[in-house]
Amino acid sequence: MSNRHTIILMQPSQNRATRTFMDYESISQAMDGICAIYERKIKNLNPVMRNITYDIQDLYNYIDGLADMSALVYDHSIQAYLPNDREWIRTKMFQHLKKLAR
């Protein structure tokens, strides 16, 4: 997951006003960013919990539970951003976490 600027677009609820984006210097950083957003949500829902644990399925459920999520990844060869859907994010997330677990 080389240095390819990545913009994550997300809409947590059906309310269009919840649309937001985050940008990262690489796909890997974007996957870390999504994990951080999920972890903040868990902390907000469980403020007295000291240690937060979750598995890949919990993370997938969070991603799938959002009204919308996609990624724009810069492709240097065409000098443009290519759109990627939620399934692509799930695949990249799995690859990223698998690499971290080694």
Biotite code that builds the C-alpha atoms (Angstrom):
import biotite.structure as struc

atoms = struc.array([
    struc.Atom([0.000, 0.000, 0.000], chain_id="A", res_id=1, res_name="MET", atom_name="CA", element="C"),
    struc.Atom([2.384, 2.568, -1.304], chain_id="A", res_id=2, res_name="SER", atom_name="CA", element="C"),
    struc.Atom([2.226, 6.314, -0.828], chain_id="A", res_id=3, res_name="ASN", atom_name="CA", element="C"),
    struc.Atom([-0.992, 6.992, -2.684], chain_id="A", res_id=4, res_name="ARG", atom_name="CA", element="C"),
    struc.Atom([-2.950, 9.926, -1.341], chain_id="A", res_id=5, res_name="HIS", atom_name="CA", element="C"),
    struc.Atom([-6.309, 8.619, -0.145], chain_id="A", res_id=6, res_name="THR", atom_name="CA", element="C"),
    struc.Atom([-9.512, 10.463, 0.675], chain_id="A", res_id=7, res_name="ILE", atom_name="CA", element="C"),
    struc.Atom([-12.117, 8.617, 2.727], chain_id="A", res_id=8, res_name="ILE", atom_name="CA", element="C"),
    struc.Atom([-15.668, 9.843, 2.154], chain_id="A", res_id=9, res_name="LEU", atom_name="CA", element="C"),
    struc.Atom([-18.206, 8.845, 4.740], chain_id="A", res_id=10, res_name="MET", atom_name="CA", element="C"),
    struc.Atom([-21.769, 9.526, 5.762], chain_id="A", res_id=11, res_name="GLN", atom_name="CA", element="C"),
    struc.Atom([-22.525, 7.973, 9.163], chain_id="A", res_id=12, res_name="PRO", atom_name="CA", element="C"),
    struc.Atom([-26.321, 8.406, 9.013], chain_id="A", res_id=13, res_name="SER", atom_name="CA", element="C"),
    struc.Atom([-29.054, 9.013, 6.463], chain_id="A", res_id=14, res_name="GLN", atom_name="CA", element="C"),
    struc.Atom([-28.852, 12.727, 7.292], chain_id="A", res_id=15, res_name="ASN", atom_name="CA", element="C"),
    struc.Atom([-26.889, 14.311, 4.429], chain_id="A", res_id=16, res_name="ARG", atom_name="CA", element="C"),
    struc.Atom([-25.477, 16.860, 6.872], chain_id="A", res_id=17, res_name="ALA", atom_name="CA", element="C"),
    struc.Atom([-23.335, 14.071, 8.397], chain_id="A", res_id=18, res_name="THR", atom_name="CA", element="C"),
    struc.Atom([-21.247, 13.751, 5.231], chain_id="A", res_id=19, res_name="ARG", atom_name="CA", element="C"),
    struc.Atom([-17.553, 14.241, 5.865], chain_id="A", res_id=20, res_name="THR", atom_name="CA", element="C"),
    struc.Atom([-14.147, 13.342, 4.517], chain_id="A", res_id=21, res_name="PHE", atom_name="CA", element="C"),
    struc.Atom([-10.651, 12.631, 5.803], chain_id="A", res_id=22, res_name="MET", atom_name="CA", element="C"),
    struc.Atom([-7.503, 12.632, 3.743], chain_id="A", res_id=23, res_name="ASP", atom_name="CA", element="C"),
    struc.Atom([-4.357, 10.581, 4.280], chain_id="A", res_id=24, res_name="TYR", atom_name="CA", element="C"),
    struc.Atom([-0.953, 10.303, 2.663], chain_id="A", res_id=25, res_name="GLU", atom_name="CA", element="C"),
    struc.Atom([-1.345, 6.565, 2.007], chain_id="A", res_id=26, res_name="SER", atom_name="CA", element="C"),
    struc.Atom([-3.895, 3.755, 1.869], chain_id="A", res_id=27, res_name="ILE", atom_name="CA", element="C"),
    struc.Atom([-2.322, 2.291, 5.000], chain_id="A", res_id=28, res_name="SER", atom_name="CA", element="C"),
    struc.Atom([-2.786, 5.546, 6.925], chain_id="A", res_id=29, res_name="GLN", atom_name="CA", element="C"),
    struc.Atom([-6.386, 5.682, 5.712], chain_id="A", res_id=30, res_name="ALA", atom_name="CA", element="C"),
    struc.Atom([-7.044, 2.197, 7.108], chain_id="A", res_id=31, res_name="MET", atom_name="CA", element="C"),
    struc.Atom([-5.498, 3.285, 10.439], chain_id="A", res_id=32, res_name="ASP", atom_name="CA", element="C"),
    struc.Atom([-7.739, 6.367, 10.320], chain_id="A", res_id=33, res_name="GLY", atom_name="CA", element="C"),
    struc.Atom([-10.884, 4.282, 9.857], chain_id="A", res_id=34, res_name="ILE", atom_name="CA", element="C"),
    struc.Atom([-9.849, 2.098, 12.815], chain_id="A", res_id=35, res_name="CYS", atom_name="CA", element="C"),
    struc.Atom([-9.299, 5.244, 14.922], chain_id="A", res_id=36, res_name="ALA", atom_name="CA", element="C"),
    struc.Atom([-12.763, 6.567, 14.031], chain_id="A", res_id=37, res_name="ILE", atom_name="CA", element="C"),
    struc.Atom([-14.305, 3.230, 15.013], chain_id="A", res_id=38, res_name="TYR", atom_name="CA", element="C"),
    struc.Atom([-12.334, 3.148, 18.270], chain_id="A", res_id=39, res_name="GLU", atom_name="CA", element="C"),
    struc.Atom([-13.516, 6.675, 19.146], chain_id="A", res_id=40, res_name="ARG", atom_name="CA", element="C"),
    struc.Atom([-17.102, 5.563, 18.536], chain_id="A", res_id=41, res_name="LYS", atom_name="CA", element="C"),
    struc.Atom([-16.640, 2.579, 20.869], chain_id="A", res_id=42, res_name="ILE", atom_name="CA", element="C"),
    struc.Atom([-15.111, 4.859, 23.543], chain_id="A", res_id=43, res_name="LYS", atom_name="CA", element="C"),
    struc.Atom([-18.005, 7.304, 23.238], chain_id="A", res_id=44, res_name="ASN", atom_name="CA", element="C"),
    struc.Atom([-20.535, 4.492, 23.610], chain_id="A", res_id=45, res_name="LEU", atom_name="CA", element="C"),
    struc.Atom([-18.629, 2.924, 26.540], chain_id="A", res_id=46, res_name="ASN", atom_name="CA", element="C"),
    struc.Atom([-16.885, 5.781, 28.383], chain_id="A", res_id=47, res_name="PRO", atom_name="CA", element="C"),
    struc.Atom([-15.958, 3.675, 31.447], chain_id="A", res_id=48, res_name="VAL", atom_name="CA", element="C"),
    struc.Atom([-14.330, 0.891, 29.413], chain_id="A", res_id=49, res_name="MET", atom_name="CA", element="C"),
    struc.Atom([-10.570, 0.931, 29.952], chain_id="A", res_id=50, res_name="ARG", atom_name="CA", element="C"),
    struc.Atom([-9.483, -1.477, 27.227], chain_id="A", res_id=51, res_name="ASN", atom_name="CA", element="C"),
    struc.Atom([-11.138, -1.601, 23.865], chain_id="A", res_id=52, res_name="ILE", atom_name="CA", element="C"),
    struc.Atom([-11.051, -4.815, 21.893], chain_id="A", res_id=53, res_name="THR", atom_name="CA", element="C"),
    struc.Atom([-12.721, -5.710, 18.644], chain_id="A", res_id=54, res_name="TYR", atom_name="CA", element="C"),
    struc.Atom([-12.243, -8.059, 15.748], chain_id="A", res_id=55, res_name="ASP", atom_name="CA", element="C"),
    struc.Atom([-12.366, -7.624, 11.996], chain_id="A", res_id=56, res_name="ILE", atom_name="CA", element="C"),
    struc.Atom([-16.055, -8.590, 11.893], chain_id="A", res_id=57, res_name="GLN", atom_name="CA", element="C"),
    struc.Atom([-16.911, -5.788, 14.354], chain_id="A", res_id=58, res_name="ASP", atom_name="CA", element="C"),
    struc.Atom([-15.054, -3.351, 12.112], chain_id="A", res_id=59, res_name="LEU", atom_name="CA", element="C"),
    struc.Atom([-16.835, -4.695, 9.014], chain_id="A", res_id=60, res_name="TYR", atom_name="CA", element="C"),
    struc.Atom([-20.188, -4.302, 10.784], chain_id="A", res_id=61, res_name="ASN", atom_name="CA", element="C"),
    struc.Atom([-19.322, -0.681, 11.559], chain_id="A", res_id=62, res_name="TYR", atom_name="CA", element="C"),
    struc.Atom([-18.313, 0.016, 7.943], chain_id="A", res_id=63, res_name="ILE", atom_name="CA", element="C"),
    struc.Atom([-21.440, -1.709, 6.616], chain_id="A", res_id=64, res_name="ASP", atom_name="CA", element="C"),
    struc.Atom([-23.639, 0.156, 9.121], chain_id="A", res_id=65, res_name="GLY", atom_name="CA", element="C"),
    struc.Atom([-22.661, 3.565, 7.775], chain_id="A", res_id=66, res_name="LEU", atom_name="CA", element="C"),
    struc.Atom([-25.060, 5.181, 5.337], chain_id="A", res_id=67, res_name="ALA", atom_name="CA", element="C"),
    struc.Atom([-22.156, 5.506, 2.882], chain_id="A", res_id=68, res_name="ASP", atom_name="CA", element="C"),
    struc.Atom([-18.393, 5.054, 2.730], chain_id="A", res_id=69, res_name="MET", atom_name="CA", element="C"),
    struc.Atom([-15.985, 5.148, -0.177], chain_id="A", res_id=70, res_name="SER", atom_name="CA", element="C"),
    struc.Atom([-12.374, 5.979, -0.935], chain_id="A", res_id=71, res_name="ALA", atom_name="CA", element="C"),
    struc.Atom([-10.704, 8.079, -3.589], chain_id="A", res_id=72, res_name="LEU", atom_name="CA", element="C"),
    struc.Atom([-7.132, 6.941, -4.243], chain_id="A", res_id=73, res_name="VAL", atom_name="CA", element="C"),
    struc.Atom([-4.713, 8.989, -6.297], chain_id="A", res_id=74, res_name="TYR", atom_name="CA", element="C"),
    struc.Atom([-3.273, 7.172, -9.311], chain_id="A", res_id=75, res_name="ASP", atom_name="CA", element="C"),
    struc.Atom([-0.015, 8.798, -10.392], chain_id="A", res_id=76, res_name="HIS", atom_name="CA", element="C"),
    struc.Atom([-0.129, 7.180, -13.846], chain_id="A", res_id=77, res_name="SER", atom_name="CA", element="C"),
    struc.Atom([-3.296, 9.042, -14.847], chain_id="A", res_id=78, res_name="ILE", atom_name="CA", element="C"),
    struc.Atom([-2.919, 11.934, -12.391], chain_id="A", res_id=79, res_name="GLN", atom_name="CA", element="C"),
    struc.Atom([-6.434, 11.485, -11.070], chain_id="A", res_id=80, res_name="ALA", atom_name="CA", element="C"),
    struc.Atom([-8.328, 9.960, -8.161], chain_id="A", res_id=81, res_name="TYR", atom_name="CA", element="C"),
    struc.Atom([-9.959, 6.579, -8.679], chain_id="A", res_id=82, res_name="LEU", atom_name="CA", element="C"),
    struc.Atom([-13.122, 5.793, -6.725], chain_id="A", res_id=83, res_name="PRO", atom_name="CA", element="C"),
    struc.Atom([-13.348, 2.643, -4.594], chain_id="A", res_id=84, res_name="ASN", atom_name="CA", element="C"),
    struc.Atom([-16.393, 1.223, -2.861], chain_id="A", res_id=85, res_name="ASP", atom_name="CA", element="C"),
    struc.Atom([-17.043, -0.168, 0.595], chain_id="A", res_id=86, res_name="ARG", atom_name="CA", element="C"),
    struc.Atom([-16.032, -3.693, -0.462], chain_id="A", res_id=87, res_name="GLU", atom_name="CA", element="C"),
    struc.Atom([-12.626, -2.378, -1.590], chain_id="A", res_id=88, res_name="TRP", atom_name="CA", element="C"),
    struc.Atom([-12.213, -0.699, 1.810], chain_id="A", res_id=89, res_name="ILE", atom_name="CA", element="C"),
    struc.Atom([-13.052, -3.972, 3.562], chain_id="A", res_id=90, res_name="ARG", atom_name="CA", element="C"),
    struc.Atom([-10.486, -5.852, 1.453], chain_id="A", res_id=91, res_name="THR", atom_name="CA", element="C"),
    struc.Atom([-7.764, -3.243, 2.067], chain_id="A", res_id=92, res_name="LYS", atom_name="CA", element="C"),
    struc.Atom([-8.613, -3.217, 5.771], chain_id="A", res_id=93, res_name="MET", atom_name="CA", element="C"),
    struc.Atom([-8.179, -6.988, 5.984], chain_id="A", res_id=94, res_name="PHE", atom_name="CA", element="C"),
    struc.Atom([-4.841, -6.828, 4.139], chain_id="A", res_id=95, res_name="GLN", atom_name="CA", element="C"),
    struc.Atom([-3.682, -3.967, 6.359], chain_id="A", res_id=96, res_name="HIS", atom_name="CA", element="C"),
    struc.Atom([-4.603, -5.638, 9.652], chain_id="A", res_id=97, res_name="LEU", atom_name="CA", element="C"),
    struc.Atom([-3.157, -8.966, 8.491], chain_id="A", res_id=98, res_name="LYS", atom_name="CA", element="C"),
    struc.Atom([0.142, -7.205, 7.738], chain_id="A", res_id=99, res_name="LYS", atom_name="CA", element="C"),
    struc.Atom([0.136, -5.537, 11.188], chain_id="A", res_id=100, res_name="LEU", atom_name="CA", element="C"),
    struc.Atom([-0.510, -8.893, 12.904], chain_id="A", res_id=101, res_name="ALA", atom_name="CA", element="C"),
    struc.Atom([2.688, -10.461, 11.514], chain_id="A", res_id=102, res_name="ARG", atom_name="CA", element="C"),
])
